[in-house]
Amino acid sequence: MSIDQARESRTNMPGIVAAMFSNATVDRDYAPYGLFLLRISLGFDWLVHAFLKIERGMYTHEALLAKNGITPLLAWPTFGLEVIGGAAILLGWYTRQWAAFLLIFLAVVIWIKWPVGWGYSKPGGGWEYPMLWLVAQASLVLAGSGAFALQGSKSGS
């Protein structure tokens, strides 16, 4: 099969399959839906992460903060900000702003986990997963909310 034949056969594929094999830097048709999936997964993850603090007991979270030199008085405020920020990201309300603000939390987690090392499966959990979370969230800061956001792209989301 020649290059021209391969190129021609791609034009006969269904839209999303053709988009997967095109060399476009950003697919303007499907990118908003990819950002929507990223936004939903990150917002949901923030909510689950926050409510795990309640499930384990806030004393556990307070002890973890104290162990790492952070005042335990921040346990409830961090929980509240994770819930509000997670819900805002999930719904697409000021997504960029909340994602940027919560990057501070992720940077602190990476700083705390740094001595443990890369692998998250190590005792104490390394910084592998928090770094992935940080980079994914930075993508929302750069690209915006995507499809189905409460606050559309014209509103600065």
Accessible surface in RSA format (square Angstrom, percent):
REM  Atomic radii and reference values for relative SASA: ProtOr
REM  Chains: A
REM  Algorithm: Lee & Richards
REM  Probe-radius: 1.40
REM  Slices: 20
REM RES _ NUM      All-atoms   Total-Side   Main-Chain    Non-polar    All polar
REM                ABS   REL    ABS   REL    ABS   REL    ABS   REL    ABS   REL
RES MET A   1   181.64  94.1  96.56  63.9  85.07 202.6  88.52  75.3  93.11 123.4
RES SER A   2    57.91  48.9  44.77  59.8  13.14  30.3  50.81 108.2   7.10   9.9
RES ILE A   3   127.72  72.7 121.95  90.9   5.76  13.9 124.20  89.4   3.52   9.5
RES ASP A   4    98.91  69.3  94.43  94.0   4.48  10.6  30.98  72.9  67.94  67.8
RES GLN A   5   105.48  59.0 100.08  73.1   5.40  12.9  34.69  73.8  70.79  53.7
RES ALA A   6    35.32  32.5  34.16  52.7   1.16   2.6  34.28  48.3   1.04   2.8
RES ARG A   7   129.48  54.4 128.97  65.7   0.50   1.2  54.54  74.5  74.94  45.4
RES GLU A   8   122.39  70.3 116.98  88.5   5.41  12.9  35.00  67.7  87.39  71.4
RES SER A   9    46.03  38.9  38.61  51.5   7.42  17.1  34.30  73.0  11.74  16.4
RES ARG A  10    69.90  29.3  69.53  35.4   0.36   0.9  15.40  21.0  54.50  33.0
RES THR A  11   108.17  76.9  74.88  75.9  33.29  79.3  73.78  99.1  34.39  52.0
RES ASN A  12   124.73  86.0  90.95  87.9  33.78  81.3  32.56  78.4  92.17  89.1
RES MET A  13    64.46  33.4  49.64  32.9  14.81  35.3  51.90  44.1  12.56  16.6
RES PRO A  14    94.62  69.0  82.09  74.8  12.54  45.6  94.35  77.9   0.27   1.7
RES GLY A  15    46.58  57.4   0.00   N/A  46.58  57.4  30.74  84.4  15.83  35.5
RES ILE A  16    99.98  56.9  97.73  72.8   2.25   5.4  97.73  70.4   2.25   6.1
RES VAL A  17    50.02  32.9  50.02  45.3   0.00   0.0  50.02  43.5   0.00   0.0
RES ALA A  18    25.44  23.4  23.63  36.5   1.80   4.1  23.95  33.7   1.49   3.9
RES ALA A  19    24.55  22.6   8.48  13.1  16.08  36.6  13.41  18.9  11.15  29.5
RES MET A  20   131.80  68.3  97.36  64.4  34.44  82.0  77.17  65.6  54.63  72.4
RES PHE A  21   116.56  58.3 102.31  63.4  14.25  37.1 106.54  64.6  10.02  28.7
RES SER A  22    48.41  40.9  33.49  44.7  14.92  34.4  29.97  63.8  18.44  25.8
RES ASN A  23   145.58 100.4 113.39 109.6  32.19  77.5  39.04  94.0 106.55 103.0
RES ALA A  24    62.44  57.4  28.94  44.7  33.50  76.2  39.86  56.1  22.57  59.8
RES THR A  25   139.06  98.9 102.11 103.5  36.96  88.1  74.99 100.7  64.07  96.9
RES VAL A  26    89.95  59.2  73.62  66.6  16.33  39.4  77.33  67.2  12.62  34.2
RES ASP A  27    39.98  28.0  32.27  32.1   7.71  18.2  22.07  51.9  17.91  17.9
RES ARG A  28   205.94  86.5 184.92  94.3  21.03  50.1  67.07  91.7 138.87  84.2
RES ASP A  29   107.34  75.2  95.69  95.2  11.65  27.5  20.51  48.3  86.82  86.6
RES TYR A  30    81.02  37.8  77.13  43.9   3.89  10.1  53.92  40.5  27.10  33.4
RES ALA A  31    32.11  29.5  20.78  32.1  11.33  25.8  30.89  43.5   1.23   3.2
RES PRO A  32    47.94  34.9  47.41  43.2   0.53   1.9  47.87  39.5   0.07   0.4
RES TYR A  33   106.15  49.6 106.09  60.4   0.07   0.2  58.25  43.8  47.90  59.1
RES GLY A  34    38.78  47.8   0.00   N/A  38.78  47.8  31.66  86.9   7.12  16.0
RES LEU A  35    35.23  19.6  34.25  24.5   0.99   2.5  34.40  24.2   0.83   2.2
RES PHE A  36    50.61  25.3  50.61  31.3   0.00   0.0  50.61  30.7   0.00   0.0
RES LEU A  37   118.89  66.2 114.34  81.8   4.55  11.4 114.88  80.7   4.01  10.8
RES LEU A  38    46.10  25.7  41.72  29.8   4.38  11.0  45.36  31.9   0.75   2.0
RES ARG A  39     2.90   1.2   2.90   1.5   0.00   0.0   0.00   0.0   2.90   1.8
RES ILE A  40    56.41  32.1  56.41  42.0   0.00   0.0  56.41  40.6   0.00   0.0
RES SER A  41    60.91  51.5  51.18  68.3   9.73  22.4  48.61 103.5  12.30  17.2
RES LEU A  42     9.48   5.3   9.46   6.8   0.02   0.1   9.48   6.7   0.00   0.0
RES GLY A  43     0.00   0.0   0.00   N/A   0.00   0.0   0.00   0.0   0.00   0.0
RES PHE A  44   124.82  62.4 124.82  77.3   0.00   0.0 124.82  75.7   0.00   0.0
RES ASP A  45    37.91  26.6  37.03  36.9   0.88   2.1   8.65  20.4  29.27  29.2
RES TRP A  46     2.81   1.1   2.81   1.4   0.00   0.0   2.81   1.5   0.00   0.0
RES LEU A  47    33.38  18.6  33.24  23.8   0.14   0.3  33.38  23.4   0.00   0.0
RES VAL A  48    61.43  40.4  56.57  51.2   4.87  11.7  60.75  52.8   0.68   1.8
RES HIS A  49    64.98  35.5  62.69  43.6   2.29   5.9  40.65  41.9  24.34  28.3
RES ALA A  50     0.00   0.0   0.00   0.0   0.00   0.0   0.00   0.0   0.00   0.0
RES PHE A  51   103.37  51.7  99.22  61.5   4.15  10.8  99.93  60.6   3.44   9.8
RES LEU A  52    57.13  31.8  56.40  40.4   0.73   1.8  56.62  39.8   0.51   1.4
RES LYS A  53    17.96   8.8  15.56   9.5   2.40   5.7  11.57  10.4   6.39   6.8
RES ILE A  54    74.90  42.6  61.68  46.0  13.21  31.8  62.65  45.1  12.25  33.2
RES GLU A  55   140.49  80.7 105.66  79.9  34.83  82.9  44.42  85.9  96.07  78.4
RES ARG A  56   158.95  66.7 131.06  66.8  27.90  66.4  42.97  58.7 115.98  70.3
RES GLY A  57    25.45  31.4   0.00   N/A  25.45  31.4  25.45  69.9   0.00   0.0
RES MET A  58    16.55   8.6  11.44   7.6   5.11  12.2  11.44   9.7   5.11   6.8
RES TYR A  59   186.15  86.9 181.60 103.3   4.55  11.8 133.43 100.3  52.73  65.0
RES THR A  60    73.60  52.3  66.74  67.7   6.86  16.4  52.29  70.2  21.31  32.2
RES HIS A  61    21.19  11.6  17.24  12.0   3.95  10.1  17.32  17.8   3.87   4.5
RES GLU A  62    43.89  25.2  43.41  32.8   0.48   1.1   8.71  16.9  35.18  28.7
RES ALA A  63    63.11  58.0  50.79  78.4  12.33  28.0  58.77  82.8   4.34  11.5
RES LEU A  64    92.78  51.7  89.11  63.8   3.67   9.2  92.19  64.7   0.59   1.6
RES LEU A  65    16.63   9.3  16.63  11.9   0.00   0.0  16.63  11.7   0.00   0.0
RES ALA A  66    52.29  48.1  32.93  50.8  19.37  44.1  36.02  50.7  16.28  43.1
RES LYS A  67   169.89  82.9 131.45  80.7  38.43  91.5  92.62  83.4  77.27  82.3
RES ASN A  68    37.40  25.8  22.05  21.3  15.35  37.0   8.89  21.4  28.51  27.6
RES GLY A  69    74.21  91.5   0.00   N/A  74.21  91.5  38.71 106.2  35.51  79.5
RES ILE A  70    35.27  20.1  30.14  22.5   5.13  12.4  34.42  24.8   0.85   2.3
RES THR A  71    64.29  45.7  52.83  53.6  11.46  27.3  50.30  67.6  13.99  21.1
RES PRO A  72    56.52  41.2  53.70  49.0   2.82  10.2  53.89  44.5   2.62  16.3
RES LEU A  73   151.60  84.4 135.80  97.2  15.80  39.7 140.15  98.4  11.46  30.8
RES LEU A  74    76.55  42.6  76.55  54.8   0.00   0.0  76.55  53.8   0.00   0.0
RES ALA A  75     0.37   0.3   0.37   0.6   0.00   0.0   0.37   0.5   0.00   0.0
RES TRP A  76   135.66  54.4 130.41  63.1   5.25  12.3 114.56  61.1  21.10  34.2
RES PRO A  77    65.17  47.5  53.53  48.8  11.64  42.3  64.43  53.2   0.74   4.6
RES THR A  78    22.47  16.0  22.46  22.8   0.01   0.0  22.46  30.2   0.01   0.0
RES PHE A  79    27.10  13.6  27.10  16.8   0.00   0.0  27.10  16.4   0.00   0.0
RES GLY A  80    23.97  29.6   0.00   N/A  23.97  29.6  23.96  65.7   0.01   0.0
RES LEU A  81    56.80  31.6  56.27  40.3   0.53   1.3  56.27  39.5   0.53   1.4
RES GLU A  82     7.37   4.2   7.37   5.6   0.00   0.0   0.00   0.0   7.37   6.0
RES VAL A  83    34.86  22.9  34.86  31.6   0.00   0.0  34.86  30.3   0.00   0.0
RES ILE A  84    92.83  52.8  88.84  66.2   4.00   9.6  91.83  66.1   1.00   2.7
RES GLY A  85     0.00   0.0   0.00   N/A   0.00   0.0   0.00   0.0   0.00   0.0
RES GLY A  86     0.00   0.0   0.00   N/A   0.00   0.0   0.00   0.0   0.00   0.0
RES ALA A  87    33.83  31.1  33.81  52.2   0.01   0.0  33.83  47.6   0.00   0.0
RES ALA A  88     4.53   4.2   1.19   1.8   3.34   7.6   3.99   5.6   0.54   1.4
RES ILE A  89     0.00   0.0   0.00   0.0   0.00   0.0   0.00   0.0   0.00   0.0
RES LEU A  90    44.75  24.9  42.66  30.5   2.08   5.2  42.66  30.0   2.08   5.6
RES LEU A  91    91.58  51.0  87.65  62.7   3.93   9.9  89.90  63.1   1.69   4.5
RES GLY A  92     0.00   0.0   0.00   N/A   0.00   0.0   0.00   0.0   0.00   0.0
RES TRP A  93   114.96  46.1 114.96  55.6   0.00   0.0  94.46  50.4  20.50  33.3
RES TYR A  94    89.85  41.9  89.85  51.1   0.00   0.0  45.70  34.3  44.15  54.4
RES THR A  95     0.00   0.0   0.00   0.0   0.00   0.0   0.00   0.0   0.00   0.0
RES ARG A  96    83.97  35.3  83.20  42.4   0.77   1.8  21.71  29.7  62.26  37.7
RES GLN A  97    91.51  51.2  81.52  59.6   9.98  23.8  55.47 118.1  36.04  27.3
RES TRP A  98    45.25  18.2  44.25  21.4   1.01   2.4  37.91  20.2   7.34  11.9
RES ALA A  99     0.00   0.0   0.00   0.0   0.00   0.0   0.00   0.0   0.00   0.0
RES ALA A 100    41.70  38.3  34.25  52.8   7.46  17.0  34.58  48.7   7.13  18.9
RES PHE A 101    82.42  41.2  76.82  47.6   5.59  14.6  81.79  49.6   0.63   1.8
RES LEU A 102     0.00   0.0   0.00   0.0   0.00   0.0   0.00   0.0   0.00   0.0
RES LEU A 103    38.27  21.3  37.39  26.7   0.88   2.2  37.66  26.4   0.61   1.7
RES ILE A 104   103.14  58.7 100.01  74.5   3.12   7.5 103.10  74.2   0.03   0.1
RES PHE A 105    31.66  15.8  26.74  16.6   4.92  12.8  30.75  18.6   0.91   2.6
RES LEU A 106     2.26   1.3   2.26   1.6   0.00   0.0   2.26   1.6   0.00   0.0
RES ALA A 107    51.26  47.1  44.37  68.5   6.88  15.7  46.87  66.0   4.39  11.6
RES VAL A 108    55.52  36.5  54.06  48.9   1.46   3.5  55.40  48.1   0.12   0.3
RES VAL A 109    47.02  30.9  46.48  42.1   0.54   1.3  47.02  40.9   0.00   0.0
RES ILE A 110    16.01   9.1  16.01  11.9   0.00   0.0  16.01  11.5   0.00   0.0
RES TRP A 111   165.78  66.5 155.41  75.2  10.37  24.4 130.32  69.5  35.46  57.5
RES ILE A 112    40.18  22.9  25.64  19.1  14.54  35.0  31.02  22.3   9.16  24.9
RES LYS A 113    45.94  22.4  45.94  28.2   0.00   0.0  19.15  17.2  26.78  28.5
RES TRP A 114   138.61  55.6 132.99  64.4   5.61  13.2 102.90  54.9  35.71  57.9
RES PRO A 115   113.65  82.8  74.70  68.1  38.95 141.6  84.86  70.1  28.79 178.9
RES VAL A 116    51.27  33.7  32.26  29.2  19.01  45.8  40.17  34.9  11.10  30.1
RES GLY A 117    18.24  22.5   0.00   N/A  18.24  22.5  18.24  50.0   0.00   0.0
RES TRP A 118   137.51  55.2 133.67  64.7   3.84   9.0 113.12  60.3  24.39  39.6
RES GLY A 119    14.47  17.9   0.00   N/A  14.47  17.9  13.34  36.6   1.14   2.6
RES TYR A 120   101.46  47.4  95.46  54.3   6.00  15.6  55.52  41.7  45.93  56.6
RES SER A 121   116.16  98.2  77.49 103.4  38.68  89.1  57.01 121.4  59.15  82.9
RES LYS A 122    95.39  46.5  87.66  53.8   7.73  18.4  54.71  49.2  40.68  43.3
RES PRO A 123   129.84  94.6 106.48  97.1  23.36  84.9 119.20  98.4  10.64  66.1
RES GLY A 124    56.74  70.0   0.00   N/A  56.74  70.0  38.86 106.6  17.88  40.0
RES GLY A 125     9.80  12.1   0.00   N/A   9.80  12.1   6.77  18.6   3.03   6.8
RES GLY A 126     0.00   0.0   0.00   N/A   0.00   0.0   0.00   0.0   0.00   0.0
RES TRP A 127    39.63  15.9  39.63  19.2   0.00   0.0  36.33  19.4   3.30   5.4
RES GLU A 128    68.37  39.3  66.68  50.4   1.70   4.0  10.14  19.6  58.24  47.5
RES TYR A 129    81.35  38.0  80.00  45.5   1.36   3.5  68.80  51.7  12.55  15.5
RES PRO A 130     5.05   3.7   5.05   4.6   0.00   0.0   5.05   4.2   0.00   0.0
RES MET A 131    56.63  29.3  56.63  37.5   0.00   0.0  48.72  41.4   7.91  10.5
RES LEU A 132   115.96  64.6 111.28  79.6   4.68  11.8 115.41  81.1   0.55   1.5
RES TRP A 133    16.13   6.5  13.26   6.4   2.87   6.7  16.13   8.6   0.00   0.0
RES LEU A 134    39.30  21.9  39.30  28.1   0.00   0.0  39.30  27.6   0.00   0.0
RES VAL A 135    82.55  54.3  81.53  73.8   1.02   2.5  81.96  71.2   0.59   1.6
RES ALA A 136    21.04  19.3  14.93  23.0   6.11  13.9  20.83  29.3   0.21   0.5
RES GLN A 137     0.00   0.0   0.00   0.0   0.00   0.0   0.00   0.0   0.00   0.0
RES ALA A 138    28.83  26.5  28.75  44.4   0.08   0.2  28.75  40.5   0.08   0.2
RES SER A 139    42.67  36.1  38.62  51.5   4.04   9.3  17.95  38.2  24.72  34.6
RES LEU A 140     0.00   0.0   0.00   0.0   0.00   0.0   0.00   0.0   0.00   0.0
RES VAL A 141    39.11  25.7  33.45  30.3   5.66  13.6  33.45  29.1   5.66  15.3
RES LEU A 142   143.07  79.7 121.83  87.2  21.24  53.4 124.45  87.4  18.63  50.1
RES ALA A 143    53.91  49.6  27.43  42.3  26.48  60.2  35.27  49.7  18.64  49.4
RES GLY A 144     3.84   4.7   0.00   N/A   3.84   4.7   3.84  10.5   0.00   0.0
RES SER A 145     4.21   3.6   1.38   1.8   2.83   6.5   1.38   2.9   2.83   4.0
RES GLY A 146    26.62  32.8   0.00   N/A  26.62  32.8   6.38  17.5  20.24  45.3
RES ALA A 147    16.71  15.4   8.07  12.4   8.64  19.7  16.71  23.5   0.00   0.0
RES PHE A 148   145.03  72.6 107.75  66.7  37.28  97.0 121.34  73.6  23.69  67.8
RES ALA A 149    23.73  21.8   1.70   2.6  22.03  50.1   2.19   3.1  21.54  57.0
RES LEU A 150   124.76  69.5  90.26  64.6  34.50  86.7  93.60  65.7  31.17  83.9
RES GLN A 151    22.86  12.8  19.68  14.4   3.18   7.6  11.60  24.7  11.26   8.5
RES GLY A 152    38.48  47.5   0.00   N/A  38.48  47.5  31.98  87.8   6.49  14.5
RES SER A 153   104.84  88.6  76.67 102.3  28.17  64.9  49.50 105.4  55.34  77.5
RES LYS A 154   211.03 103.0 171.16 105.0  39.87  94.9 122.94 110.7  88.10  93.8
RES SER A 155    69.25  58.5  38.52  51.4  30.74  70.8  21.36  45.5  47.89  67.1
RES GLY A 156    41.69  51.4   0.00   N/A  41.69  51.4  34.47  94.6   7.23  16.2
RES SER A 157     6.46   5.5   1.78   2.4   4.68  10.8   4.24   9.0   2.22   3.1
END  Absolute sums over single chains surface
CHAIN  1 A     9966.7       8280.7       1685.9       7051.2       2915.5
END  Absolute sums over all chains
TOTAL          9966.7       8280.7       1685.9       7051.2       2915.5
